[in-house]
Amino acid sequence: MTAGSATAPREYEVVVIGAGPVGLFTAVLLGQYGVRTLVVERRPQMYTYPRAIGIDDETMRAMQAIGIADSQLPQLKYAPTIEYLSPVGYSRFQPPATPGPYGHPFLATFLQPRLEEGLRARLAELPSVELRTGIEFVDFDEAGGIITLMRDADGRELRASSRFLLGCDGGRSRVRQQVGVELLGATQEEKWLVVDVRDDEVLAEAMRSRHQDACAQPMVSITLPEGLRRIECRLAADSARTEAVGPELIRDVLRPLVADHPVDVVRAAVYERYFRHAEHLRDGNVFLLGDAAHLVPPYGGQGLCSGIRDAINLAWKLAFVLGGRLPKEVLDSYDRERGDHMKRTVAFVRHLARRIEGDSGEDPVAEELSVADQRRAKPAPEYTTGFFDEKAGGGAMFPQPPVVRDGVTQPLDDVLGPGFAVLVRTNSRIAGIGWRALFGPDTFVAQVRTLDGPRHAEPGVTVLGDPTGELVRAIGAADFVVLRPDRFVFAAYRDEQAPKVAERLSAWRRSAGGVR
């Protein structure tokens, strides 16, 4: 449900500050679990300046999880042309449109306003979630629960009570300031012009054909949906002093690239570059997500995509704790898992930026960059410590191959449901009822059938065909794999090791440190 100006109900389970993509994603995930959620956004309208454009396979999978894949994925630009230009040379990267191990192409481009429209439409379908715009977060008090103080456009004070408060309010996060969490890292002493333009033949050839004349400052050119192109250029010191983004500045910056060719500018802005992350992501019942927790340049789409990873990691844990299905100590794993992974992501983006911008002192990058090179460089979706058994294959995102259920081929996630999932080989002797006793009645239990395997299963256990053999390969030597709701592996065991699953869950109930 969406509310604009009416007084909001006071009682919620979660209050989300910020209705950008990360805040909306988080709220939709919570709403799918029926969590009573208030989302507050200070802007009355969506922000229209150029922002994120890159979306990776993990985020596309997240779109699938919240039910917007059918409406949003067709709007993406698959196999975009991404060109980098710097004093060390020219390079080009074009990721293929074919799906990778997580069920989607490695990288595509998108328009953030279209994504936010889709997220708001999905949020409006969820009765437990309320969105209020034109409301500014002021402060909070954590005595006996959280009381969030807000102010509307007329200066009236509003209050909401909740168990948890989530700061999704961007790089200048007021929530982060209120809890006193420091940002570690550095801000580059430079500014970049970011311009979205109508694409044409001259722009399509400009980076490759004129790169010898246009390399005084690093540039990036990326094709977007709807016939647009993103051009980003580091401003020279004299240009960087201006705050205005007018036609003269845009012409001066683009002239080495397109000479006097007229350019149809759709939107433009100037941004600073950051490589920073919060010293920790949780303070009591307050959590930081997205740019409130980490700031990186948008290379490889890692700015937005990192925030979506935060949402996917945290939302189900909050829902399960609020529902009494997991102990509150599980929430400690958010900082452990995402904090460590984000540090690696910041390091990756910093290295990529130095290579692209010609500041690394290394040999020039190859003219054609491969997806394999990018996959090896980008931090894999896996955690080193957290809510999983790290000694039994836990902590990595599970692949998403196609499976066959009742004669219909579909992506794996579409059959797993919102809870834990257990995938067992046909020879496993563990009953499905035992898994539901451990993880809840909505636990999906499936027997993975090979072409020559048996075609029957006990009641309450779904039979999944594995037409490509990828599912069996992913299970490996284990008899069963337990997947968390975010599709990361909790554990992979042989049948005789099954009691260890219960032991690991008990360890979390006895301690606040993690699986030991």
C-alpha positions as CSV (number, residue, x, y, z in Angstrom):
1,M,0.0,0.0,0.0
2,T,1.2,3.5,-0.7
3,A,0.4,6.6,1.4
4,G,1.3,10.1,0.5
5,S,0.2,12.5,3.2
6,A,-2.0,10.7,5.7
7,T,-0.7,10.2,9.2
8,A,1.1,6.8,9.2
9,P,0.3,4.1,11.7
10,R,2.7,4.1,14.7
11,E,3.5,0.4,15.0
12,Y,5.8,-1.3,12.5
13,E,8.3,-4.1,12.7
14,V,10.9,-2.4,10.4
15,V,11.3,1.2,9.3
16,V,13.4,1.8,6.2
17,I,14.9,5.2,5.6
18,G,15.4,5.9,1.9
19,A,13.3,4.8,-1.1
20,G,16.0,4.4,-3.7
21,P,16.5,1.0,-5.3
22,V,18.1,-0.5,-2.2
23,G,15.5,0.7,0.2
24,L,12.7,-0.4,-2.2
25,F,14.3,-3.8,-2.8
26,T,14.6,-4.4,0.9
27,A,11.0,-3.3,1.6
28,V,9.7,-5.6,-1.1
29,L,11.6,-8.6,0.3
30,L,10.3,-7.8,3.8
31,G,6.8,-7.4,2.4
32,Q,6.9,-10.8,0.7
33,Y,7.4,-12.3,4.2
34,G,4.5,-10.2,5.6
35,V,6.7,-8.0,7.7
36,R,5.0,-4.7,8.7
37,T,7.3,-2.2,7.1
38,L,7.3,1.6,6.7
39,V,9.5,3.2,3.9
40,V,10.3,6.9,4.3
41,E,11.7,9.0,1.5
42,R,12.5,12.7,1.8
43,R,12.0,13.5,-1.9
44,P,8.4,13.8,-3.0
45,Q,9.3,12.6,-6.5
46,M,11.8,10.1,-7.9
47,Y,15.3,11.4,-8.5
48,T,15.9,11.8,-12.2
49,Y,19.6,12.7,-12.6
50,P,21.9,10.1,-14.2
51,R,22.7,7.4,-11.7
52,A,23.4,3.6,-11.8
53,I,23.2,1.9,-15.1
54,G,25.0,-1.5,-14.6
55,I,23.3,-4.6,-13.3
56,D,25.0,-8.0,-12.9
57,D,23.7,-11.5,-12.9
58,E,23.3,-11.6,-9.1
59,T,21.0,-8.6,-9.2
60,M,19.0,-10.0,-12.0
61,R,18.5,-13.1,-9.9
62,A,17.4,-10.8,-7.1
63,M,14.8,-9.3,-9.5
64,Q,13.5,-12.8,-10.1
65,A,13.2,-13.3,-6.3
66,I,10.9,-10.3,-5.8
67,G,8.7,-11.0,-8.8
68,I,9.7,-8.2,-11.2
69,A,11.7,-10.2,-13.6
70,D,9.0,-10.5,-16.2
71,S,8.5,-6.7,-16.3
72,Q,12.0,-5.5,-15.8
73,L,14.4,-7.9,-17.5
74,P,13.0,-7.3,-21.0
75,Q,13.8,-3.6,-20.5
76,L,17.5,-4.2,-20.0
77,K,20.2,-3.7,-22.7
78,Y,21.9,-7.0,-23.1
79,A,25.4,-7.3,-24.6
80,P,26.0,-3.6,-24.1
81,T,29.1,-2.1,-25.6
82,I,31.4,-0.7,-22.9
83,E,34.4,1.3,-24.0
84,Y,37.3,2.7,-21.8
85,L,39.6,5.4,-23.0
86,S,42.6,6.7,-21.1
87,P,46.2,7.9,-21.7
88,V,47.3,4.3,-21.7
89,G,45.0,3.3,-24.5
90,Y,41.6,2.1,-25.6
91,S,39.8,-1.1,-24.5
92,R,36.4,-2.5,-25.2
93,F,34.1,-5.0,-23.3
94,Q,30.9,-6.6,-24.6
95,P,29.4,-9.1,-22.2
96,P,27.3,-11.8,-24.0
97,A,23.5,-12.0,-23.6
98,T,23.7,-15.7,-22.8
99,P,22.9,-16.8,-19.2
100,G,25.8,-17.7,-16.9
101,P,25.9,-20.0,-13.8
102,Y,23.4,-17.9,-11.9
103,G,20.7,-18.1,-14.6
104,H,21.2,-14.6,-16.1
105,P,23.8,-12.8,-18.3
106,F,26.9,-11.6,-16.6
107,L,26.2,-7.9,-17.1
108,A,23.5,-5.7,-18.7
109,T,22.6,-2.0,-18.6
110,F,19.4,-0.4,-17.3
111,L,17.7,2.9,-16.6
112,Q,17.3,3.5,-12.9
113,P,14.0,5.4,-13.2
114,R,12.5,2.3,-14.9
115,L,13.7,0.0,-12.1
116,E,12.4,2.3,-9.4
117,E,9.0,2.5,-11.2
118,G,8.9,-1.4,-11.2
119,L,9.9,-1.6,-7.6
120,R,7.3,0.9,-6.5
121,A,4.6,-1.0,-8.5
122,R,5.6,-4.2,-6.8
123,L,5.7,-2.6,-3.4
124,A,2.1,-1.3,-3.9
125,E,1.0,-4.9,-4.2
126,L,2.2,-5.8,-0.7
127,P,-0.4,-4.9,2.0
128,S,2.2,-5.0,4.9
129,V,4.4,-2.3,3.4
130,E,3.7,1.5,3.4
131,L,5.7,4.1,1.4
132,R,5.6,7.7,2.5
133,T,7.4,10.3,0.4
134,G,8.2,13.9,1.2
135,I,9.1,12.8,4.8
136,E,12.5,13.6,6.3
137,F,14.2,11.4,8.8
138,V,15.3,13.4,11.8
139,D,16.5,11.2,14.6
140,F,15.7,8.0,16.5
141,D,15.7,6.7,20.1
142,E,16.5,3.1,20.9
143,A,15.2,2.9,24.4
144,G,12.8,-0.1,24.7
145,G,12.6,-0.5,20.9
146,I,13.2,2.1,18.2
147,I,11.2,5.3,18.0
148,T,11.9,7.1,14.7
149,L,11.3,10.8,14.5
150,M,10.4,12.3,11.1
151,R,9.2,15.6,9.7
152,D,6.9,16.2,6.8
153,A,7.1,19.0,4.2
154,D,4.9,21.3,6.5
155,G,7.3,20.8,9.4
156,R,5.0,18.5,11.4
157,E,6.7,15.9,13.4
158,L,5.8,12.2,12.9
159,R,6.8,9.2,15.0
160,A,7.0,5.5,14.3
161,S,7.9,2.6,16.5
162,S,9.7,-0.5,15.2
163,R,12.0,-3.4,16.2
164,F,14.5,-2.5,13.5
165,L,15.7,0.6,11.6
166,L,17.4,0.3,8.2
167,G,19.5,3.2,6.8
168,C,19.2,3.1,3.0
169,D,19.6,6.8,2.7
170,G,22.6,7.2,0.5
171,G,26.2,8.4,0.8
172,R,25.4,11.3,3.1
173,S,23.3,8.9,5.3
174,R,21.8,10.7,8.3
175,V,21.1,7.3,9.9
176,R,24.8,6.5,9.7
177,Q,25.7,9.9,11.2
178,Q,23.2,9.4,14.0
179,V,24.7,6.1,15.1
180,G,28.3,7.5,14.7
181,V,29.6,5.0,12.2
182,E,32.7,6.2,10.4
183,L,33.4,5.7,6.7
184,L,36.8,4.2,6.1
185,G,38.8,4.8,2.9
186,A,39.3,7.7,0.6
187,T,37.6,10.3,-1.6
188,Q,39.3,11.0,-4.8
189,E,40.3,14.6,-5.3
190,E,38.6,14.7,-8.7
191,K,35.2,15.1,-10.3
192,W,33.6,13.3,-13.2
193,L,31.0,14.6,-15.7
194,V,28.3,12.0,-16.3
195,V,26.1,12.5,-19.3
196,D,23.2,10.4,-20.8
197,V,22.8,11.3,-24.5
198,R,20.7,10.0,-27.5
199,D,22.9,7.6,-29.3
200,D,23.9,7.9,-33.0
201,E,26.4,6.7,-35.5
202,V,29.0,9.3,-34.6
203,L,28.9,8.5,-30.9
204,A,29.0,4.8,-31.6
205,E,32.3,5.2,-33.5
206,A,33.8,8.1,-31.5
207,M,35.7,6.3,-28.8
208,R,37.5,3.9,-31.2
209,S,38.0,6.2,-34.1
210,R,39.1,9.4,-32.3
211,H,40.8,7.9,-29.2
212,Q,44.2,9.3,-30.1
213,D,42.8,12.8,-29.9
214,A,40.5,12.4,-26.9
215,C,42.7,10.7,-24.3
216,A,43.8,13.7,-22.2
217,Q,41.3,12.6,-19.5
218,P,39.9,9.1,-18.9
219,M,36.5,8.4,-20.5
220,V,33.9,5.7,-20.4
221,S,31.2,5.1,-23.0
222,I,28.3,2.6,-22.5
223,T,25.3,1.8,-24.5
224,L,22.0,1.9,-22.6
225,P,18.4,0.8,-23.2
226,E,16.0,3.1,-25.2
227,G,18.6,4.2,-27.6
228,L,20.7,6.1,-25.0
229,R,24.4,6.2,-24.3
230,R,26.2,7.0,-21.0
231,I,29.5,9.0,-21.3
232,E,31.6,9.6,-18.2
233,C,34.7,11.8,-18.3
234,R,37.1,12.9,-15.6
235,L,37.2,16.7,-15.5
236,A,40.5,18.6,-15.8
237,A,41.4,20.6,-12.7
238,D,40.1,23.9,-14.1
239,S,36.8,22.4,-15.1
240,A,36.3,20.5,-11.9
241,R,36.1,23.8,-9.9
242,T,32.7,24.5,-11.4
243,E,29.5,23.3,-9.7
244,A,27.2,24.1,-12.7
245,V,26.5,21.5,-15.4
246,G,25.6,23.6,-18.3
247,P,25.8,23.2,-22.1
248,E,29.2,24.9,-22.3
249,L,30.8,22.5,-19.9
250,I,29.3,19.5,-21.7
251,R,30.5,20.8,-25.1
252,D,34.0,21.5,-23.8
253,V,34.3,18.0,-22.3
254,L,32.9,16.1,-25.4
255,R,34.5,18.2,-28.1
256,P,37.7,16.1,-28.2
257,L,35.5,13.0,-28.7
258,V,32.8,14.3,-31.2
259,A,34.2,17.6,-32.4
260,D,31.3,19.9,-33.2
261,H,28.8,17.1,-33.8
262,P,25.5,18.1,-32.0
263,V,24.7,15.9,-29.0
264,D,21.2,15.5,-27.6
265,V,21.7,15.5,-23.8
266,V,19.0,13.8,-21.8
267,R,20.5,14.4,-18.3
268,A,23.8,15.3,-16.9
269,A,25.5,15.7,-13.5
270,V,29.0,16.0,-11.9
271,Y,30.0,13.4,-9.2
272,E,33.0,12.9,-7.0
273,R,34.6,9.4,-6.8
274,Y,34.7,7.5,-3.5
275,F,36.3,4.3,-2.3
276,R,34.8,4.0,1.2
277,H,33.0,1.6,3.4
278,A,31.5,1.8,6.9
279,E,33.6,0.5,9.7
280,H,30.6,-1.8,10.6
281,L,27.2,-2.3,9.2
282,R,25.2,-2.8,12.4
283,D,24.7,-0.8,15.6
284,G,22.2,-2.6,17.9
285,N,19.0,-2.8,15.9
286,V,20.1,-0.3,13.3
287,F,21.5,-1.6,10.0
288,L,23.2,0.2,7.1
289,L,22.7,-0.8,3.5
290,G,23.7,0.4,0.0
291,D,25.5,3.7,-0.3
292,A,24.9,4.4,3.4
293,A,27.3,1.4,4.0
294,H,29.7,1.7,1.1
295,L,30.6,4.0,-1.7
296,V,32.4,3.0,-4.9
297,P,32.5,4.3,-8.5
298,P,30.0,2.6,-10.7
299,Y,32.5,0.4,-12.6
300,G,31.0,-3.0,-13.4
301,G,27.7,-1.9,-11.8
302,Q,29.2,-2.6,-8.4
303,G,27.7,0.5,-6.7
304,L,24.0,-0.5,-7.0
305,C,24.6,-4.2,-7.1
306,S,26.5,-4.2,-3.8
307,G,23.5,-2.5,-2.2
308,I,21.1,-5.1,-3.6
309,R,23.4,-7.8,-2.2
310,D,23.0,-6.1,1.2
311,A,19.2,-6.3,0.8
312,I,19.1,-9.9,-0.2
313,N,21.4,-10.9,2.7
314,L,19.6,-9.0,5.4
315,A,15.8,-9.1,4.6
316,W,15.2,-12.8,5.1
317,K,17.2,-12.8,8.3
318,L,15.1,-10.0,9.8
319,A,11.9,-11.8,8.7
320,F,12.9,-15.1,10.2
321,V,14.0,-13.4,13.5
322,L,10.8,-11.4,13.7
323,G,8.8,-14.6,13.1
324,G,10.6,-16.5,15.8
325,R,12.2,-19.0,13.4
326,L,15.8,-18.0,14.0
327,P,17.6,-16.5,17.0
328,K,18.4,-12.8,16.9
329,E,22.2,-13.7,16.9
330,V,21.8,-14.7,13.3
331,L,21.7,-10.9,12.5
332,D,25.3,-10.7,13.5
333,S,26.1,-12.5,10.3
334,Y,25.0,-9.6,8.2
335,D,28.1,-7.5,9.2
336,R,30.4,-10.6,9.0
337,E,29.2,-11.6,5.5
338,R,28.6,-8.4,3.8
339,G,31.3,-6.3,5.5
340,D,34.1,-8.6,4.5
341,H,32.7,-9.1,0.9
342,M,32.3,-5.3,0.5
343,K,35.9,-4.7,1.5
344,R,37.0,-7.0,-1.3
345,T,34.6,-5.3,-3.7
346,V,36.0,-1.9,-2.9
347,A,39.5,-3.2,-3.6
348,F,38.4,-4.7,-6.9
349,V,36.7,-1.5,-8.1
350,R,39.8,0.6,-7.0
351,H,42.0,-1.7,-9.0
352,L,39.6,-1.6,-12.0
353,A,39.5,2.2,-11.8
354,R,43.2,2.5,-11.9
355,R,43.5,0.2,-14.9
356,I,40.7,2.0,-16.8
357,E,41.9,5.5,-15.9
358,G,45.6,4.7,-16.7
359,D,46.8,5.4,-13.2
360,S,48.0,1.9,-12.2
361,G,51.5,1.9,-13.7
362,E,50.7,-1.5,-15.2
363,D,50.7,-2.5,-18.9
364,P,47.8,-1.2,-20.9
365,V,44.7,-3.4,-20.7
366,A,43.9,-5.6,-23.8
367,E,41.7,-3.9,-26.4
368,E,39.1,-6.6,-26.0
369,L,38.3,-7.5,-22.4
370,S,36.7,-10.9,-21.9
371,V,33.9,-12.0,-19.5
372,A,36.3,-14.6,-18.1
373,D,38.8,-11.8,-17.2
374,Q,36.0,-9.9,-15.5
375,R,34.7,-12.9,-13.6
376,R,38.1,-13.8,-12.3
377,A,38.7,-10.2,-11.1
378,K,35.3,-9.5,-9.5
379,P,34.9,-10.9,-6.0
380,A,32.9,-14.1,-6.2
381,P,29.5,-14.3,-4.4
382,E,30.8,-16.2,-1.5
383,Y,31.5,-15.4,2.2
384,T,34.3,-16.5,4.4
385,T,32.5,-16.5,7.7
386,G,28.9,-16.2,8.7
387,F,25.6,-18.1,9.1
388,F,26.7,-21.4,7.4
389,D,29.0,-24.3,7.9
390,E,32.3,-23.1,6.4
391,K,33.8,-26.6,6.9
392,A,31.0,-28.2,4.8
393,G,30.9,-26.2,1.6
394,G,28.8,-23.4,3.0
395,G,29.0,-19.7,2.1
396,A,28.9,-19.6,-1.7
397,M,26.0,-18.7,-3.9
398,F,24.4,-21.8,-5.4
399,P,24.1,-21.9,-9.2
400,Q,20.7,-21.6,-10.9
401,P,20.4,-24.2,-13.7
402,P,17.2,-25.1,-15.5
403,V,15.2,-27.8,-13.8
404,V,12.1,-29.9,-14.8
405,R,9.1,-30.0,-12.5
406,D,6.0,-31.8,-13.6
407,G,7.2,-31.8,-17.2
408,V,7.8,-28.0,-17.2
409,T,11.4,-26.6,-17.6
410,Q,12.0,-23.5,-15.5
411,P,14.7,-21.7,-13.5
412,L,15.7,-23.4,-10.2
413,D,14.7,-20.4,-8.0
414,D,11.2,-20.3,-9.4
415,V,10.4,-23.7,-7.8
416,L,12.3,-23.2,-4.5
417,G,9.9,-20.8,-2.7
418,P,10.8,-18.1,-0.1
419,G,12.3,-20.3,2.7
420,F,15.1,-22.7,3.1
421,A,15.5,-25.4,0.5
422,V,17.1,-28.9,0.6
423,L,18.2,-30.6,-2.6
424,V,18.8,-34.3,-2.1
425,R,20.2,-37.0,-4.4
426,T,18.0,-39.9,-5.3
427,N,19.9,-42.2,-3.0
428,S,19.6,-39.9,0.1
429,R,17.8,-41.6,3.0
430,I,16.9,-38.4,5.0
431,A,13.1,-37.9,5.2
432,G,11.6,-34.6,4.1
433,I,9.7,-34.2,7.3
434,G,13.0,-33.9,9.2
435,W,14.1,-30.9,7.2
436,R,10.8,-29.1,7.8
437,A,11.2,-29.7,11.5
438,L,14.6,-28.0,11.4
439,F,13.9,-25.1,9.0
440,G,10.2,-24.5,9.1
441,P,7.1,-25.8,7.4
442,D,7.7,-23.8,4.2
443,T,11.1,-25.6,3.6
444,F,11.2,-26.8,0.0
445,V,12.6,-30.4,-0.2
446,A,13.4,-31.8,-3.6
447,Q,14.8,-35.0,-4.9
448,V,17.1,-34.4,-7.9
449,R,16.5,-37.1,-10.5
450,T,19.1,-37.9,-13.2
451,L,17.9,-39.4,-16.5
452,D,18.5,-43.0,-15.2
453,G,17.3,-42.3,-11.6
454,P,14.1,-43.5,-9.9
455,R,11.0,-41.5,-10.7
456,H,9.3,-41.6,-7.3
457,A,9.7,-39.7,-4.0
458,E,8.1,-39.7,-0.6
459,P,5.0,-37.4,-0.1
460,G,5.9,-33.8,0.3
461,V,9.1,-34.1,-1.6
462,T,9.3,-32.7,-5.1
463,V,11.0,-34.5,-7.9
464,L,13.2,-32.2,-10.0
465,G,14.7,-33.3,-13.3
466,D,18.2,-32.1,-14.2
467,P,18.2,-31.8,-18.0
468,T,21.7,-30.3,-18.3
469,G,23.4,-32.2,-15.4
470,E,24.4,-28.8,-13.8
471,L,22.4,-29.4,-10.7
472,V,24.0,-32.8,-9.9
473,R,27.4,-31.2,-10.6
474,A,26.7,-28.4,-8.2
475,I,25.7,-30.8,-5.5
476,G,29.0,-32.6,-6.1
477,A,29.9,-35.5,-3.8
478,A,27.3,-34.6,-1.1
479,D,24.0,-36.4,-0.6
480,F,22.2,-33.2,0.1
481,V,22.7,-29.5,0.0
482,V,20.9,-27.0,2.3
483,L,20.2,-23.6,0.7
484,R,19.4,-20.5,2.6
485,P,16.5,-18.2,1.4
486,D,19.1,-16.0,-0.3
487,R,20.3,-19.1,-2.3
488,F,23.7,-19.3,-0.5
489,V,24.7,-22.7,0.6
490,F,24.2,-23.3,4.3
491,A,25.9,-26.8,4.2
492,A,26.5,-29.8,1.9
493,Y,26.8,-33.1,3.6
494,R,26.7,-36.9,3.2
495,D,23.7,-38.6,4.8
496,E,25.7,-39.8,7.8
497,Q,26.6,-36.2,8.6
498,A,23.0,-35.0,8.7
499,P,23.0,-34.5,12.5
500,K,25.6,-31.7,12.0
501,V,22.9,-29.5,10.5
502,A,21.0,-29.5,13.8
503,E,24.2,-29.0,15.7
504,R,25.1,-25.9,13.6
505,L,21.7,-24.4,14.2
506,S,22.0,-25.1,17.9
507,A,25.5,-23.4,17.9
508,W,23.8,-20.2,16.7
509,R,21.2,-20.4,19.4
510,R,23.9,-20.8,22.1
511,S,26.3,-18.1,20.8
512,A,26.4,-14.8,19.0
513,G,29.5,-15.6,17.1
514,G,28.6,-17.9,14.3
515,V,28.8,-21.5,13.4
516,R,31.8,-23.0,15.1
